[in-house]
Amino acid sequence: MNTLKFTQKIFWVTVVACSTVACTEVLPRQRGNLALPQMALNPDPLEFGLRQHTAFSKEAAFGGYGGGGGGCGCN
């Protein structure tokens, strides 16, 4: 029973430590670096849209990303 409580304490200390490591204050002069296109999750929106359309067409499902049609890829 003591081992379980000790393990839980270690787990929660690790979770808290890992979640606070990345917390930092971003200065106004550094915000420009974060706004660069390289920092975007999808740096090329056209390519992202094409890949989503291809995945949607192969899946032959309806909905999800706003597209409709069949699995032939002709929508």
N, CA, C and O of each residue as an XYZ file, in Angstrom:
300
protein
N       0.818     -1.188      0.000
C       0.000      0.000      0.000
C       0.868      1.260      0.000
O       0.550      2.232     -0.685
N       1.952      1.245      0.760
C       2.853      2.384      0.796
C       3.529      2.608     -0.551
O       3.758      3.749     -0.955
N       3.842      1.534     -1.236
C       4.496      1.642     -2.539
C       3.579      2.330     -3.535
O       4.042      3.140     -4.338
N       2.287      2.026     -3.498
C       1.329      2.637     -4.411
C       1.224      4.138     -4.150
O       1.206      4.920     -5.101
N       1.156      4.553     -2.906
C       1.067      5.969     -2.582
C       2.344      6.701     -2.990
O       2.288      7.816     -3.509
N       3.481      6.074     -2.755
C       4.748      6.676     -3.149
C       4.823      6.829     -4.665
O       5.284      7.855     -5.165
N       4.377      5.822     -5.389
C       4.380      5.860     -6.849
C       3.443      6.955     -7.354
O       3.773      7.660     -8.307
N       2.291      7.101     -6.729
C       1.363      8.152     -7.122
C       1.960      9.536     -6.860
O       1.813     10.443     -7.680
N       2.627      9.696     -5.731
C       3.247     10.984     -5.430
C       4.319     11.319     -6.460
O       4.394     12.448     -6.946
N       5.139     10.342     -6.786
C       6.186     10.551     -7.790
C       5.562     10.909     -9.130
O       6.049     11.800     -9.826
N       4.499     10.225     -9.489
C       3.810     10.501    -10.756
C       3.309     11.940    -10.796
O       3.542     12.644    -11.778
N       2.631     12.382     -9.753
C       2.066     13.730     -9.743
C       3.149     14.806     -9.667
O       3.004     15.872    -10.267
N       4.206     14.544     -8.954
C       5.316     15.499     -8.926
C       5.929     15.624    -10.318
O       6.276     16.725    -10.747
N       6.062     14.514    -11.017
C       6.601     14.528    -12.370
C       5.668     15.281    -13.322
O       6.132     16.067    -14.149
N       4.367     15.049    -13.212
C       3.400     15.738    -14.070
C       3.453     17.242    -13.839
O       3.478     18.013    -14.798
N       3.472     17.662    -12.597
C       3.521     19.091    -12.283
C       4.835     19.696    -12.766
O       4.843     20.790    -13.330
N       5.937     18.996    -12.550
C       7.240     19.506    -12.980
C       7.304     19.658    -14.499
O       7.819     20.656    -15.002
N       6.790     18.682    -15.220
C       6.827     18.743    -16.684
C       5.886     19.816    -17.229
O       6.173     20.418    -18.263
N       4.789     20.057    -16.560
C       3.841     21.043    -17.069
C       4.286     22.469    -16.789
O       3.840     23.391    -17.473
N       5.139     22.676    -15.816
C       5.582     24.032    -15.515
C       6.898     24.387    -16.189
O       7.311     25.546    -16.151
N       7.554     23.436    -16.794
C       8.849     23.702    -17.425
C       8.695     24.647    -18.604
O       9.538     25.521    -18.802
N       7.639     24.493    -19.391
C       7.475     25.283    -20.607
C       6.814     26.634    -20.357
O       6.649     27.410    -21.298
N       6.441     26.931    -19.156
C       5.799     28.211    -18.858
C       6.856     29.307    -18.790
O       7.781     29.257    -17.979
N       6.696     30.282    -19.652
C       7.622     31.408    -19.663
C       6.898     32.641    -20.163
O       5.868     32.540    -20.828
N       7.426     33.776    -19.849
C       6.845     35.030    -20.309
C       7.458     35.387    -21.653
O       8.678     35.377    -21.813
N       6.603     35.701    -22.615
C       7.074     36.091    -23.944
C       7.069     37.609    -24.001
O       6.035     38.251    -23.816
N       8.222     38.162    -24.257
C       8.354     39.605    -24.342
C       7.768     40.114    -25.659
O       7.741     39.379    -26.646
N       7.298     41.367    -25.685
C       6.706     41.903    -26.920
C       7.648     41.831    -28.125
O       7.192     41.601    -29.245
N       8.928     42.021    -27.917
C       9.860     41.966    -29.046
C      10.077     40.547    -29.561
O      10.577     40.366    -30.672
N       9.707     39.532    -28.765
C       9.858     38.137    -29.185
C       8.615     37.604    -29.878
O       8.672     36.551    -30.514
N       7.513     38.294    -29.772
C       6.262     37.811    -30.362
C       6.302     37.788    -31.875
O       5.599     36.999    -32.507
N       7.113     38.639    -32.457
C       7.264     38.632    -33.912
C       7.854     37.329    -34.414
O       7.499     36.865    -35.498
N       8.753     36.732    -33.640
C       9.347     35.443    -34.029
C       8.313     34.331    -34.004
O       8.372     33.410    -34.818
N       7.367     34.408    -33.079
C       6.346     33.375    -32.988
C       5.301     33.506    -34.093
O       4.579     32.550    -34.378
N       5.215     34.668    -34.710
C       4.234     34.900    -35.763
C       4.770     34.557    -37.153
O       4.059     34.732    -38.142
N       5.990     34.079    -37.246
C       6.561     33.734    -38.548
C       5.825     32.550    -39.166
O       5.309     31.705    -38.433
N       5.764     32.465    -40.495
C       5.083     31.356    -41.158
C       5.677     29.988    -40.795
O       4.965     28.984    -40.804
N       6.968     29.944    -40.479
C       7.607     28.676    -40.127
C       7.060     28.112    -38.810
O       7.157     26.911    -38.559
N       6.494     28.973    -37.984
C       5.998     28.544    -36.678
C       4.557     28.042    -36.737
O       4.035     27.558    -35.733
N       3.915     28.146    -37.878
C       2.525     27.729    -38.023
C       2.429     26.207    -37.993
O       3.356     25.507    -38.401
N       1.301     25.707    -37.508
C       1.090     24.257    -37.512
C       0.985     23.741    -38.938
O       1.442     22.638    -39.239
N       0.391     24.529    -39.808
C       0.278     24.183    -41.222
C       0.935     25.296    -42.028
O       0.260     26.251    -42.413
N       2.243     25.196    -42.293
C       2.930     26.288    -42.973
C       2.420     26.535    -44.391
O       2.502     27.662    -44.880
N       1.902     25.522    -45.052
C       1.373     25.691    -46.404
C      -0.099     25.297    -46.410
O      -0.411     24.112    -46.522
N      -1.017     26.266    -46.292
C      -2.433     25.929    -46.197
C      -2.981     25.256    -47.453
O      -3.898     24.441    -47.358
N      -2.439     25.578    -48.625
C      -2.930     24.941    -49.844
C      -2.581     23.457    -49.870
O      -3.412     22.623    -50.227
N      -1.353     23.135    -49.491
C      -0.952     21.731    -49.459
C      -1.751     20.972    -48.397
O      -2.148     19.827    -48.611
N      -1.982     21.612    -47.263
C      -2.773     20.984    -46.207
C      -4.184     20.675    -46.703
O      -4.713     19.591    -46.457
N      -4.787     21.637    -47.405
C      -6.124     21.417    -47.950
C      -6.152     20.291    -48.967
O      -7.089     19.493    -48.990
N      -5.122     20.223    -49.811
C      -5.042     19.151    -50.802
C      -4.903     17.792    -50.127
O      -5.548     16.826    -50.534
N      -4.065     17.716    -49.101
C      -3.892     16.444    -48.379
C      -5.184     16.035    -47.665
O      -5.531     14.854    -47.634
N      -5.888     17.005    -47.097
C      -7.153     16.696    -46.439
C      -8.179     16.212    -47.462
O      -8.936     15.280    -47.191
N      -8.204     16.839    -48.632
C      -9.134     16.418    -49.681
C      -8.816     15.001    -50.152
O      -9.721     14.194    -50.365
N      -7.532     14.703    -50.313
C      -7.123     13.365    -50.732
C      -7.506     12.324    -49.682
O      -8.043     11.267    -50.016
N      -7.231     12.620    -48.427
C      -7.588     11.682    -47.364
C      -9.097     11.498    -47.294
O      -9.580     10.384    -47.091
N      -9.842     12.586    -47.460
C     -11.294     12.516    -47.435
C     -11.811     11.662    -48.585
O     -12.717     10.848    -48.403
N     -11.229     11.852    -49.778
C     -11.681     11.093    -50.950
C     -11.357      9.616    -50.814
O     -12.159      8.773    -51.216
N     -10.207      9.286    -50.260
C      -9.843      7.882    -50.086
C     -10.702      7.208    -49.036
O     -10.994      6.016    -49.127
N     -11.105      7.980    -48.037
C     -11.896      7.412    -46.958
C     -13.332      7.151    -47.382
O     -14.002      6.297    -46.801
N     -13.818      7.880    -48.396
C     -15.174      7.759    -48.909
C     -16.206      8.032    -47.822
O     -17.263      7.402    -47.787
N     -15.904      8.947    -46.961
C     -16.825      9.324    -45.900
C     -17.402     10.694    -46.213
O     -16.870     11.431    -47.044
N     -18.479     11.021    -45.548
C     -19.125     12.307    -45.766
C     -18.910     13.183    -44.544
O     -19.041     12.719    -43.411
N     -18.580     14.452    -44.770
C     -18.433     15.390    -43.664
C     -16.994     15.499    -43.212
O     -16.068     15.112    -43.926
N     -16.824     16.022    -42.040
C     -15.491     16.147    -41.483
C     -14.849     17.479    -41.791
O     -14.720     18.319    -40.900
N     -14.443     17.696    -43.031
C     -13.717     18.919    -43.392
C     -14.520     19.787    -44.346
O     -13.948     20.637    -45.028
N     -15.811     19.596    -44.411
C     -16.654     20.469    -45.218
C     -16.803     20.020    -46.658
O     -17.485     20.694    -47.430
N     -16.207     18.933    -47.045
C     -16.328     18.441    -48.408
C     -17.369     17.360    -48.506
O     -17.691     16.703    -47.516
N     -17.887     17.175    -49.677
C     -18.882     16.124    -49.876
C     -18.564     15.343    -51.131
O     -17.704     15.741    -51.917
N     -19.242     14.253    -51.318
C     -19.058     13.477    -52.533
C     -18.657     12.052    -52.232
O     -18.672     11.607    -51.084
N     -18.300     11.354    -53.278
C     -17.954      9.946    -53.132
C     -16.476      9.725    -52.956
O     -15.715     10.670    -52.745
N     -16.072      8.487    -53.042
C     -14.681      8.115    -52.832
C     -13.842      8.150    -54.097
O     -12.687      7.725    -54.086
N     -14.408      8.652    -55.186
C     -13.659      8.643    -56.442
C     -12.666      9.791    -56.535
O     -11.762      9.742    -57.370
N     -12.800     10.809    -55.717
C     -11.896     11.938    -55.740
C     -12.280     12.992    -56.754
O     -11.483     13.881    -57.051
N     -13.486     12.912    -57.290
C     -13.894     13.861    -58.333
C     -14.801     14.966    -57.795
O     -15.450     15.656    -58.581
N     -14.861     15.148    -56.494
C     -15.740     16.192    -55.978
C     -15.058     17.504    -55.911
O     -15.662     18.493    -55.496
